[in-house]
Each structure stands twice: as structure tokens, then as C-alpha cells.
Amino acid sequence: RQTKPTPVPAPCTSIRGGDHPSRTNHTTNQTPPPPQTNSQTTAGILQDLFRTRGFGAWYTGIHAKLLQTVLTAAFTFLTYEQILVVVRKVLRNRRRISPSRT
């Protein structure tokens, strides 16, 4: 007897592939609706999602997006600080080397 392997969901993703209500709705609009719903409007899809999986379903996967945003901001800040140090050193050396005007 052969058994089928159980599919493993990707980390930090939702069933519908969204991470914010607008993206969840966008993805939901691209997939055919389940048999129990006939709703094709944004409000109808969000209402069905709330009814079937609750308020948290609107924000499924937002942890991954938040982590991405925080890490990107930290990296940008760190890079900015390092570039600022180099630019200040170059400007200081330039002032020392430049001939004085009298």
C-alpha cells in the first residue's frame, strides 16, 4: 500500500497567498471561488474570508512582510551611516589638501 506524501506548506505563507487584506483579496480574486460562495466583489470576498477563517485570516503572513521591512530598514540605516563616515573623511582630507586662498 502506497501513501501519498503530505504536502508541506511554505513558511509564513497563507492558503490564499496574501499577507495583507488587499493582497489576500487580490489573490482571492484570481482564484475561482469555493463552491459555497458566489461572491466576486471585494467586500464579499473579505466577508467570506472573515466568516470562514476569522479576522486573523486577513493578515495571514504579515509577520514575514514585517520582518522583511524591519531588516531592510536596518540595513539601509547601517549602510547610510557607513557611507556618511566615508564621505566625512573624504571631505576632511580634501579641506586639508586644498590650497588656501588669500
MOPAC internal coordinates of N, CA, C and O (Angstrom, degrees):
PM7 1SCF
backbone

  N    0.0000 0     0.00 0     0.00 0    0    0    0
  C    1.4582 1     0.00 0     0.00 0    1    0    0
  C    1.5256 1   109.08 1     0.00 0    2    1    0
  O    1.2310 1   121.04 1   -54.46 1    3    2    1
  N    1.3116 1   115.61 1   125.54 1    3    2    1
  C    1.4595 1   120.37 1   179.60 1    5    3    2
  C    1.5252 1   109.43 1   -99.53 1    6    5    3
  O    1.2310 1   121.50 1   -38.78 1    7    6    5
  N    1.3061 1   114.74 1   141.22 1    7    6    5
  C    1.4632 1   119.09 1   176.16 1    9    7    6
  C    1.5120 1   108.85 1  -114.58 1   10    9    7
  O    1.2310 1   121.22 1   -34.31 1   11   10    9
  N    1.3063 1   115.27 1   145.69 1   11   10    9
  C    1.4656 1   120.11 1   178.46 1   13   11   10
  C    1.5204 1   108.95 1   -79.63 1   14   13   11
  O    1.2310 1   119.92 1   -39.95 1   15   14   13
  N    1.3322 1   117.76 1   140.05 1   15   14   13
  C    1.4649 1   118.98 1   177.10 1   17   15   14
  C    1.5228 1   110.43 1   -67.67 1   18   17   15
  O    1.2310 1   121.48 1   -36.41 1   19   18   17
  N    1.3048 1   114.78 1   143.59 1   19   18   17
  C    1.4636 1   120.37 1   178.63 1   21   19   18
  C    1.5141 1   108.85 1   -75.94 1   22   21   19
  O    1.2310 1   119.51 1   -54.13 1   23   22   21
  N    1.3428 1   118.54 1   125.87 1   23   22   21
  C    1.4631 1   119.68 1   178.86 1   25   23   22
  C    1.5280 1   110.43 1   -65.56 1   26   25   23
  O    1.2310 1   121.16 1   -42.36 1   27   26   25
  N    1.3089 1   115.38 1   137.64 1   27   26   25
  C    1.4623 1   121.37 1   179.33 1   29   27   26
  C    1.5165 1   107.72 1  -100.59 1   30   29   27
  O    1.2310 1   119.93 1   -58.16 1   31   30   29
  N    1.3399 1   117.74 1   121.84 1   31   30   29
  C    1.4653 1   119.04 1   179.81 1   33   31   30
  C    1.5190 1   110.69 1   -69.46 1   34   33   31
  O    1.2310 1   121.10 1   -31.14 1   35   34   33
  N    1.3208 1   115.51 1   148.86 1   35   34   33
  C    1.4590 1   120.74 1   176.53 1   37   35   34
  C    1.5220 1   109.03 1   -65.88 1   38   37   35
  O    1.2310 1   119.81 1   -33.70 1   39   38   37
  N    1.3222 1   117.97 1   146.30 1   39   38   37
  C    1.4650 1   119.73 1  -178.91 1   41   39   38
  C    1.5200 1   111.61 1   -65.48 1   42   41   39
  O    1.2310 1   121.26 1   -39.28 1   43   42   41
  N    1.3153 1   115.19 1   140.72 1   43   42   41
  C    1.4627 1   123.59 1   174.07 1   45   43   42
  C    1.5213 1   113.18 1    58.44 1   46   45   43
  O    1.2310 1   119.80 1  -144.99 1   47   46   45
  N    1.3081 1   117.99 1    35.01 1   47   46   45
  C    1.4558 1   119.56 1   174.17 1   49   47   46
  C    1.5062 1   108.69 1  -123.83 1   50   49   47
  O    1.2310 1   120.95 1   -22.37 1   51   50   49
  N    1.2893 1   115.79 1   157.63 1   51   50   49
  C    1.4517 1   119.00 1   179.91 1   53   51   50
  C    1.5184 1   109.83 1   -99.46 1   54   53   51
  O    1.2310 1   121.27 1    -7.59 1   55   54   53
  N    1.3047 1   115.17 1   172.41 1   55   54   53
  C    1.4539 1   120.36 1   178.68 1   57   55   54
  C    1.5207 1   109.88 1   -63.72 1   58   57   55
  O    1.2310 1   120.62 1   140.16 1   59   58   57
  N    1.3239 1   116.42 1   -39.84 1   59   58   57
  C    1.4675 1   120.88 1  -179.03 1   61   59   58
  C    1.5293 1   112.47 1   -90.45 1   62   61   59
  O    1.2310 1   119.22 1   175.01 1   63   62   61
  N    1.3217 1   119.10 1    -4.99 1   63   62   61
  C    1.4543 1   121.72 1   175.90 1   65   63   62
  C    1.5108 1   115.49 1    86.86 1   66   65   63
  O    1.2310 1   118.89 1  -168.24 1   67   66   65
  N    1.3146 1   119.73 1    11.76 1   67   66   65
  C    1.4477 1   120.59 1  -177.66 1   69   67   66
  C    1.5176 1   112.30 1  -102.54 1   70   69   67
  O    1.2310 1   121.10 1   -13.00 1   71   70   69
  N    1.3089 1   115.50 1   167.00 1   71   70   69
  C    1.4465 1   119.94 1   175.92 1   73   71   70
  C    1.5275 1   109.88 1  -136.19 1   74   73   71
  O    1.2310 1   119.86 1  -176.33 1   75   74   73
  N    1.2883 1   117.87 1     3.67 1   75   74   73
  C    1.4485 1   124.07 1  -179.63 1   77   75   74
  C    1.5259 1   105.81 1  -155.03 1   78   77   75
  O    1.2310 1   119.16 1   -29.55 1   79   78   77
  N    1.3143 1   119.20 1   150.45 1   79   78   77
  C    1.4652 1   118.81 1  -176.71 1   81   79   78
  C    1.5322 1   114.37 1   -52.14 1   82   81   79
  O    1.2310 1   120.11 1   140.24 1   83   82   81
  N    1.3194 1   117.40 1   -39.76 1   83   82   81
  C    1.4652 1   118.46 1  -178.89 1   85   83   82
  C    1.5189 1   111.62 1   -66.81 1   86   85   83
  O    1.2310 1   120.29 1   140.38 1   87   86   85
  N    1.3483 1   117.06 1   -39.62 1   87   86   85
  C    1.4612 1   120.00 1   178.96 1   89   87   86
  C    1.5230 1   110.95 1   -73.75 1   90   89   87
  O    1.2310 1   120.45 1   144.06 1   91   90   89
  N    1.3297 1   116.75 1   -35.94 1   91   90   89
  C    1.4584 1   119.95 1   176.60 1   93   91   90
  C    1.5153 1   109.40 1   -61.54 1   94   93   91
  O    1.2310 1   120.67 1   134.79 1   95   94   93
  N    1.3279 1   116.32 1   -45.21 1   95   94   93
  C    1.4545 1   120.84 1   179.58 1   97   95   94
  C    1.5212 1   110.81 1   -64.54 1   98   97   95
  O    1.2310 1   119.99 1   137.83 1   99   98   97
  N    1.3235 1   117.62 1   -42.17 1   99   98   97
  C    1.4631 1   121.54 1   179.58 1  101   99   98
  C    1.5273 1   110.17 1   -59.85 1  102  101   99
  O    1.2310 1   120.23 1   133.23 1  103  102  101
  N    1.3152 1   117.16 1   -46.77 1  103  102  101
  C    1.4565 1   121.59 1   179.34 1  105  103  102
  C    1.5233 1   110.58 1   -65.75 1  106  105  103
  O    1.2310 1   120.77 1   140.18 1  107  106  105
  N    1.3132 1   116.14 1   -39.82 1  107  106  105
  C    1.4598 1   120.40 1  -179.67 1  109  107  106
  C    1.5270 1   110.47 1   -64.62 1  110  109  107
  O    1.2310 1   120.11 1   143.48 1  111  110  109
  N    1.3249 1   117.39 1   -36.52 1  111  110  109
  C    1.4608 1   120.54 1   178.64 1  113  111  110
  C    1.5283 1   112.13 1   -66.35 1  114  113  111
  O    1.2310 1   120.23 1   155.41 1  115  114  113
  N    1.3334 1   117.17 1   -24.59 1  115  114  113
  C    1.4545 1   120.70 1  -179.11 1  117  115  114
  C    1.5216 1   112.73 1   -83.96 1  118  117  115
  O    1.2310 1   120.02 1   163.37 1  119  118  117
  N    1.3083 1   117.58 1   -16.63 1  119  118  117
  C    1.4543 1   121.03 1   179.52 1  121  119  118
  C    1.5192 1   108.96 1  -103.76 1  122  121  119
  O    1.2310 1   120.24 1   -30.83 1  123  122  121
  N    1.3262 1   117.14 1   149.17 1  123  122  121
  C    1.4620 1   117.49 1   178.62 1  125  123  122
  C    1.5261 1   110.58 1   -65.58 1  126  125  123
  O    1.2310 1   119.95 1   -35.47 1  127  126  125
  N    1.3327 1   117.69 1   144.53 1  127  126  125
  C    1.4627 1   119.63 1  -178.60 1  129  127  126
  C    1.5185 1   110.81 1   -68.27 1  130  129  127
  O    1.2310 1   120.26 1   -29.11 1  131  130  129
  N    1.3369 1   117.10 1   150.89 1  131  130  129
  C    1.4558 1   120.06 1   175.94 1  133  131  130
  C    1.5262 1   110.18 1   -61.85 1  134  133  131
  O    1.2310 1   119.86 1   -20.92 1  135  134  133
  N    1.3244 1   117.87 1   159.08 1  135  134  133
  C    1.4662 1   120.14 1  -176.28 1  137  135  134
  C    1.5244 1   114.72 1   -57.95 1  138  137  135
  O    1.2310 1   118.92 1   150.18 1  139  138  137
  N    1.3371 1   119.66 1   -29.82 1  139  138  137
  C    1.4636 1   120.64 1  -174.83 1  141  139  138
  C    1.5265 1   112.86 1   -79.85 1  142  141  139
  O    1.2310 1   119.30 1   175.66 1  143  142  141
  N    1.3273 1   118.95 1    -4.34 1  143  142  141
  C    1.4583 1   120.38 1  -178.82 1  145  143  142
  C    1.5189 1   111.07 1  -125.66 1  146  145  143
  O    1.2310 1   120.72 1   -35.64 1  147  146  145
  N    1.3010 1   116.23 1   144.36 1  147  146  145
  C    1.4552 1   121.81 1   176.88 1  149  147  146
  C    1.5253 1   110.71 1  -115.35 1  150  149  147
  O    1.2310 1   120.33 1  -171.13 1  151  150  149
  N    1.3162 1   116.98 1     8.87 1  151  150  149
  C    1.4513 1   122.19 1  -172.82 1  153  151  150
  C    1.5280 1   111.45 1   -78.85 1  154  153  151
  O    1.2310 1   120.31 1   -48.72 1  155  154  153
  N    1.3159 1   117.01 1   131.28 1  155  154  153
  C    1.4602 1   122.17 1   175.73 1  157  155  154
  C    1.5273 1   111.82 1  -123.11 1  158  157  155
  O    1.2310 1   119.57 1  -177.50 1  159  158  157
  N    1.3220 1   118.42 1     2.50 1  159  158  157
  C    1.4590 1   120.92 1   178.75 1  161  159  158
  C    1.5235 1   109.22 1   -89.95 1  162  161  159
  O    1.2310 1   120.82 1   -20.15 1  163  162  161
  N    1.3161 1   116.04 1   159.85 1  163  162  161
  C    1.4563 1   120.90 1   179.09 1  165  163  162
  C    1.5252 1   110.61 1   -59.29 1  166  165  163
  O    1.2310 1   120.87 1   131.08 1  167  166  165
  N    1.3223 1   115.94 1   -48.92 1  167  166  165
  C    1.4647 1   119.86 1  -179.19 1  169  167  166
  C    1.5262 1   110.77 1   -62.66 1  170  169  167
  O    1.2310 1   120.27 1   140.55 1  171  170  169
  N    1.3149 1   117.08 1   -39.45 1  171  170  169
  C    1.4622 1   120.44 1   179.85 1  173  171  170
  C    1.5116 1   113.10 1   -65.80 1  174  173  171
  O    1.2310 1   120.70 1   138.55 1  175  174  173
  N    1.3296 1   116.26 1   -41.45 1  175  174  173
  C    1.4649 1   120.16 1   179.07 1  177  175  174
  C    1.5227 1   110.45 1   -66.18 1  178  177  175
  O    1.2310 1   120.29 1   134.69 1  179  178  177
  N    1.3354 1   117.05 1   -45.31 1  179  178  177
  C    1.4619 1   119.95 1   178.98 1  181  179  178
  C    1.5331 1   110.93 1   -64.11 1  182  181  179
  O    1.2310 1   120.63 1   143.17 1  183  182  181
  N    1.3277 1   116.41 1   -36.83 1  183  182  181
  C    1.4632 1   120.13 1   177.62 1  185  183  182
  C    1.5294 1   110.80 1   -65.79 1  186  185  183
  O    1.2310 1   120.02 1   135.92 1  187  186  185
  N    1.3237 1   117.58 1   -44.08 1  187  186  185
  C    1.4654 1   121.04 1   177.29 1  189  187  186
  C    1.5255 1   111.39 1   -62.70 1  190  189  187
  O    1.2310 1   120.78 1   139.46 1  191  190  189
  N    1.3359 1   116.11 1   -40.54 1  191  190  189
  C    1.4607 1   120.62 1   178.66 1  193  191  190
  C    1.5237 1   110.20 1   -63.09 1  194  193  191
  O    1.2310 1   120.31 1   137.21 1  195  194  193
  N    1.3329 1   117.02 1   -42.79 1  195  194  193
  C    1.4632 1   121.51 1   177.99 1  197  195  194
  C    1.5239 1   110.56 1   -63.75 1  198  197  195
  O    1.2310 1   120.66 1   136.67 1  199  198  197
  N    1.3162 1   116.35 1   -43.33 1  199  198  197
  C    1.4573 1   121.58 1  -178.31 1  201  199  198
  C    1.5389 1   111.87 1   -64.36 1  202  201  199
  O    1.2310 1   120.57 1   138.64 1  203  202  201
  N    1.3287 1   116.51 1   -41.36 1  203  202  201
  C    1.4671 1   119.59 1  -175.27 1  205  203  202
  C    1.5218 1   113.64 1   -84.49 1  206  205  203
  O    1.2310 1   119.91 1   143.26 1  207  206  205
  N    1.3510 1   117.77 1   -36.74 1  207  206  205
  C    1.4627 1   119.33 1  -174.84 1  209  207  206
  C    1.5173 1   115.28 1  -125.32 1  210  209  207
  O    1.2310 1   119.53 1   177.75 1  211  210  209
  N    1.3094 1   118.51 1    -2.25 1  211  210  209
  C    1.4594 1   120.68 1   176.15 1  213  211  210
  C    1.5184 1   113.35 1    90.34 1  214  213  211
  O    1.2310 1   121.61 1    -4.25 1  215  214  213
  N    1.3375 1   114.52 1   175.75 1  215  214  213
  C    1.4640 1   122.24 1  -176.02 1  217  215  214
  C    1.5231 1   112.13 1   -62.52 1  218  217  215
  O    1.2310 1   120.27 1   143.18 1  219  218  217
  N    1.3273 1   117.09 1   -36.82 1  219  218  217
  C    1.4657 1   120.94 1  -178.50 1  221  219  218
  C    1.5159 1   113.70 1   -62.88 1  222  221  219
  O    1.2310 1   119.76 1   157.31 1  223  222  221
  N    1.3204 1   118.06 1   -22.69 1  223  222  221
  C    1.4652 1   121.29 1  -179.70 1  225  223  222
  C    1.5251 1   111.59 1   -65.37 1  226  225  223
  O    1.2310 1   119.92 1   153.11 1  227  226  225
  N    1.3271 1   117.76 1   -26.89 1  227  226  225
  C    1.4548 1   120.63 1   178.29 1  229  227  226
  C    1.5240 1   110.94 1   -65.02 1  230  229  227
  O    1.2310 1   120.13 1   151.94 1  231  230  229
  N    1.3209 1   117.35 1   -28.06 1  231  230  229
  C    1.4591 1   121.82 1  -175.28 1  233  231  230
  C    1.5280 1   112.52 1  -113.40 1  234  233  231
  O    1.2310 1   119.64 1  -158.67 1  235  234  233
  N    1.3063 1   118.29 1    21.33 1  235  234  233
  C    1.4584 1   121.12 1   178.93 1  237  235  234
  C    1.5222 1   109.33 1   -61.88 1  238  237  235
  O    1.2310 1   120.48 1   -50.23 1  239  238  237
  N    1.3056 1   116.68 1   129.77 1  239  238  237
  C    1.4526 1   121.51 1   178.23 1  241  239  238
  C    1.5095 1   114.79 1    88.12 1  242  241  239
  O    1.2310 1   119.48 1  -178.05 1  243  242  241
  N    1.3217 1   118.59 1     1.95 1  243  242  241
  C    1.4669 1   120.05 1  -177.16 1  245  243  242
  C    1.5348 1   111.40 1   -70.27 1  246  245  243
  O    1.2310 1   120.06 1   157.67 1  247  246  245
  N    1.3342 1   117.50 1   -22.33 1  247  246  245
  C    1.4624 1   120.05 1   178.91 1  249  247  246
  C    1.5248 1   110.67 1   -60.55 1  250  249  247
  O    1.2310 1   120.23 1   137.38 1  251  250  249
  N    1.3090 1   117.16 1   -42.62 1  251  250  249
  C    1.4679 1   120.79 1  -179.84 1  253  251  250
  C    1.5239 1   110.92 1   -64.46 1  254  253  251
  O    1.2310 1   120.36 1   137.82 1  255  254  253
  N    1.3217 1   116.91 1   -42.18 1  255  254  253
  C    1.4634 1   120.54 1   179.76 1  257  255  254
  C    1.5265 1   110.93 1   -67.02 1  258  257  255
  O    1.2310 1   120.41 1   140.40 1  259  258  257
  N    1.3230 1   116.81 1   -39.60 1  259  258  257
  C    1.4582 1   120.76 1   178.26 1  261  259  258
  C    1.5306 1   110.59 1   -64.55 1  262  261  259
  O    1.2310 1   120.38 1   137.23 1  263  262  261
  N    1.3198 1   116.88 1   -42.77 1  263  262  261
  C    1.4614 1   121.08 1   177.29 1  265  263  262
  C    1.5232 1   110.36 1   -61.38 1  266  265  263
  O    1.2310 1   120.04 1   136.76 1  267  266  265
  N    1.3158 1   117.54 1   -43.24 1  267  266  265
  C    1.4563 1   121.69 1   178.49 1  269  267  266
  C    1.5236 1   110.64 1   -60.47 1  270  269  267
  O    1.2310 1   120.15 1   135.36 1  271  270  269
  N    1.3161 1   117.31 1   -44.64 1  271  270  269
  C    1.4586 1   121.94 1  -178.28 1  273  271  270
  C    1.5191 1   111.53 1   -65.15 1  274  273  271
  O    1.2310 1   120.21 1   135.94 1  275  274  273
  N    1.3173 1   117.20 1   -44.06 1  275  274  273
  C    1.4696 1   121.24 1  -179.49 1  277  275  274
  C    1.5257 1   110.83 1   -65.01 1  278  277  275
  O    1.2310 1   120.24 1   135.53 1  279  278  277
  N    1.3230 1   117.15 1   -44.47 1  279  278  277
  C    1.4613 1   120.08 1   179.63 1  281  279  278
  C    1.5299 1   111.55 1   -65.74 1  282  281  279
  O    1.2310 1   120.30 1   141.51 1  283  282  281
  N    1.3119 1   117.03 1   -38.49 1  283  282  281
  C    1.4667 1   120.26 1   177.54 1  285  283  282
  C    1.5229 1   110.81 1   -64.03 1  286  285  283
  O    1.2310 1   120.43 1   136.92 1  287  286  285
  N    1.3226 1   116.78 1   -43.08 1  287  286  285
  C    1.4718 1   120.45 1   178.66 1  289  287  286
  C    1.5248 1   110.69 1   -63.75 1  290  289  287
  O    1.2310 1   120.01 1   138.56 1  291  290  289
  N    1.3266 1   117.58 1   -41.44 1  291  290  289
  C    1.4686 1   120.96 1   179.03 1  293  291  290
  C    1.5251 1   110.83 1   -64.26 1  294  293  291
  O    1.2310 1   120.52 1   136.28 1  295  294  293
  N    1.3136 1   116.62 1   -43.72 1  295  294  293
  C    1.4632 1   120.71 1   178.93 1  297  295  294
  C    1.5237 1   111.00 1   -63.82 1  298  297  295
  O    1.2310 1   120.13 1   137.95 1  299  298  297
  N    1.3197 1   117.35 1   -42.05 1  299  298  297
  C    1.4638 1   121.62 1   178.90 1  301  299  298
  C    1.5194 1   110.71 1   -63.04 1  302  301  299
  O    1.2310 1   120.23 1   136.23 1  303  302  301
  N    1.3237 1   117.17 1   -43.77 1  303  302  301
  C    1.4572 1   121.05 1   179.52 1  305  303  302
  C    1.5258 1   110.83 1   -63.62 1  306  305  303
  O    1.2310 1   120.45 1   135.33 1  307  306  305
  N    1.3328 1   116.74 1   -44.67 1  307  306  305
  C    1.4611 1   121.22 1   179.93 1  309  307  306
  C    1.5217 1   110.72 1   -62.24 1  310  309  307
  O    1.2310 1   120.44 1   135.35 1  311  310  309
  N    1.3230 1   116.77 1   -44.65 1  311  310  309
  C    1.4587 1   121.13 1   179.45 1  313  311  310
  C    1.5234 1   110.45 1   -63.55 1  314  313  311
  O    1.2310 1   120.25 1   136.77 1  315  314  313
  N    1.3229 1   117.12 1   -43.23 1  315  314  313
  C    1.4608 1   121.42 1   178.56 1  317  315  314
  C    1.5269 1   110.57 1   -58.66 1  318  317  315
  O    1.2310 1   120.47 1   134.81 1  319  318  317
  N    1.3208 1   116.71 1   -45.19 1  319  318  317
  C    1.4659 1   120.62 1  -179.04 1  321  319  318
  C    1.5288 1   111.08 1   -62.93 1  322  321  319
  O    1.2310 1   120.34 1   138.73 1  323  322  321
  N    1.3298 1   116.95 1   -41.27 1  323  322  321
  C    1.4648 1   120.18 1  -179.89 1  325  323  322
  C    1.5304 1   110.83 1   -66.88 1  326  325  323
  O    1.2310 1   119.99 1   138.60 1  327  326  325
  N    1.3123 1   117.62 1   -41.40 1  327  326  325
  C    1.4693 1   120.99 1   178.50 1  329  327  326
  C    1.5271 1   110.00 1   -65.62 1  330  329  327
  O    1.2310 1   120.16 1   141.53 1  331  330  329
  N    1.3054 1   117.31 1   -38.47 1  331  330  329
  C    1.4657 1   121.68 1   179.09 1  333  331  330
  C    1.5309 1   110.93 1   -61.99 1  334  333  331
  O    1.2310 1   120.15 1   139.06 1  335  334  333
  N    1.3253 1   117.32 1   -40.94 1  335  334  333
  C    1.4718 1   121.22 1   177.82 1  337  335  334
  C    1.5322 1   110.12 1   -61.59 1  338  337  335
  O    1.2310 1   120.24 1   134.59 1  339  338  337
  N    1.3178 1   117.16 1   -45.41 1  339  338  337
  C    1.4689 1   121.07 1  -178.92 1  341  339  338
  C    1.5308 1   110.40 1   -64.85 1  342  341  339
  O    1.2310 1   119.85 1   136.15 1  343  342  341
  N    1.3198 1   117.90 1   -43.85 1  343  342  341
  C    1.4669 1   121.27 1  -179.75 1  345  343  342
  C    1.5245 1   110.51 1   -63.09 1  346  345  343
  O    1.2310 1   119.91 1   138.73 1  347  346  345
  N    1.3028 1   117.77 1   -41.27 1  347  346  345
  C    1.4765 1   119.98 1   178.51 1  349  347  346
  C    1.5197 1   111.66 1   -63.59 1  350  349  347
  O    1.2310 1   120.10 1   139.53 1  351  350  349
  N    1.3311 1   117.41 1   -40.47 1  351  350  349
  C    1.4755 1   120.70 1   177.50 1  353  351  350
  C    1.5164 1   110.90 1   -62.94 1  354  353  351
  O    1.2310 1   120.40 1   137.31 1  355  354  353
  N    1.3290 1   116.84 1   -42.69 1  355  354  353
  C    1.4630 1   120.70 1   179.69 1  357  355  354
  C    1.5180 1   110.34 1   -64.13 1  358  357  355
  O    1.2310 1   120.10 1   137.04 1  359  358  357
  N    1.3176 1   117.41 1   -42.96 1  359  358  357
  C    1.4612 1   119.92 1   179.85 1  361  359  358
  C    1.5230 1   111.92 1   -65.78 1  362  361  359
  O    1.2310 1   119.85 1   141.03 1  363  362  361
  N    1.3245 1   117.89 1   -38.97 1  363  362  361
  C    1.4760 1   120.86 1   177.49 1  365  363  362
  C    1.5291 1   110.55 1   -63.00 1  366  365  363
  O    1.2310 1   120.56 1   134.17 1  367  366  365
  N    1.3245 1   116.54 1   -45.83 1  367  366  365
  C    1.4670 1   120.09 1   179.70 1  369  367  366
  C    1.5161 1   111.32 1   -64.98 1  370  369  367
  O    1.2310 1   119.92 1   145.61 1  371  370  369
  N    1.2824 1   117.75 1   -34.39 1  371  370  369
  C    1.4578 1   122.48 1   179.99 1  373  371  370
  C    1.5256 1   110.19 1   -66.72 1  374  373  371
  O    1.2310 1   120.28 1   140.65 1  375  374  373
  N    1.3064 1   117.07 1   -39.35 1  375  374  373
  C    1.4706 1   120.79 1   179.81 1  377  375  374
  C    1.5292 1   110.21 1   -67.84 1  378  377  375
  O    1.2310 1   120.27 1   143.67 1  379  378  377
  N    1.3188 1   117.08 1   -36.33 1  379  378  377
  C    1.4707 1   120.45 1   179.98 1  381  379  378
  C    1.5262 1   111.05 1   -69.81 1  382  381  379
  O    1.2310 1   119.92 1   143.68 1  383  382  381
  N    1.3038 1   117.75 1   -36.32 1  383  382  381
  C    1.4587 1   122.29 1  -175.62 1  385  383  382
  C    1.5263 1   111.91 1   -80.82 1  386  385  383
  O    1.2310 1   119.73 1   145.05 1  387  386  385
  N    1.3109 1   118.11 1   -34.95 1  387  386  385
  C    1.4617 1   120.87 1  -174.13 1  389  387  386
  C    1.5264 1   110.65 1   -63.17 1  390  389  387
  O    1.2310 1   120.23 1   -41.58 1  391  390  389
  N    1.3381 1   117.17 1   138.42 1  391  390  389
  C    1.4714 1   120.36 1   179.56 1  393  391  390
  C    1.5263 1   111.04 1   -69.51 1  394  393  391
  O    1.2310 1   121.17 1   -34.09 1  395  394  393
  N    1.2831 1   115.37 1   145.91 1  395  394  393
  C    1.4708 1   118.91 1  -179.54 1  397  395  394
  C    1.5134 1   109.91 1   -80.15 1  398  397  395
  O    1.2310 1   121.53 1   -36.69 1  399  398  397
  N    1.3176 1   114.68 1   143.31 1  399  398  397
  C    1.4741 1   119.36 1  -179.92 1  401  399  398
  C    1.5332 1   107.42 1   -99.66 1  402  401  399
  O    1.2310 1   120.85 1   -52.39 1  403  402  401
  N    1.2851 1   115.99 1   127.61 1  403  402  401
  C    1.4696 1   119.88 1   177.32 1  405  403  402
  C    1.4937 1   111.15 1  -132.73 1  406  405  403
  O    1.2310 1   120.10 1   180.00 1  407  406  405

